[in-house]
Amino acid sequence: MNDRLQTEDVHRYFPDFTEPGLQQVIANEGRLHRFAEGETIMDYGQYVRMLPLIIEGTIKISRQSEEGAELFLYYLTRGESCAMTFSCCMAAKRSEIRAVAEEDTVILGLPQPKLDEWMMRYKSWKNFVMQAYDQRMNELVRTIDQVAFQQLDERLLDYVSKRAAIREDRTIVSTHQAIADDLHVSREAISRLLKTMENRGMVALGRNRIRLLATS
């Protein structure tokens, strides 16, 4: 794979981009970037110079409080983009999120100066951006609801289910501390709840591994 996509590849990865002109300019202007599992794609305080469209892999998006505590927000997968990144691009703001490759990931980076122009020119691009905003807003509201209203065991099950869905073997490779950091709770609470889930036949625990067996 070189550093660009062909027009037919743009249509294959992003079928919602229906105008041939949009497919062509994305192929011309976009550049492919590859990130290894665990690599930081975007960090807090960085200026956002490109909008990422995900070709392969999964990206974890997190937010940091003023005290330095980190909270997991949502995942982005193939065919998706980050509305918060789009907002930072358009306003030339520093990033308020951290984006980390959950697995080996390939993104198509689109240059910031073109984004506003495409909003005015291509209806399917405008629809894609608006749908991304709507989807991410729903994810953020869901996260807020979980923190405010759900019990920790429900939050943990939802978190494990989302991460397990990324891999065919439904296995999460992570420490209990890393999960606790994502959910902004103590490691002891996570370890205790995971053991309870194992006793109920919901997960199988190994060294830094959790395999989801059931969600009911």
Secondary structure, 3 states (H helix, E strand, C coil): CCCCCCHHHHHHHCCCCCCHHHHHHHHHHCEEEEECCCCEEECCCCECCEEEEEEECCEEEEEECCCCCEEEEEEECCCCECHHHHHHHHHCCECCEEEEECCCEEEEEEEHHHHHHHHHHCHHHHHHHHHHHHHHHHHHHHHHHHHHHCCHHHHHHHHHHHHHCCCCCCEEECCHHHHHHHHCCCHHHHHHHHHHHHHCCCEEEECCEEEECCCC
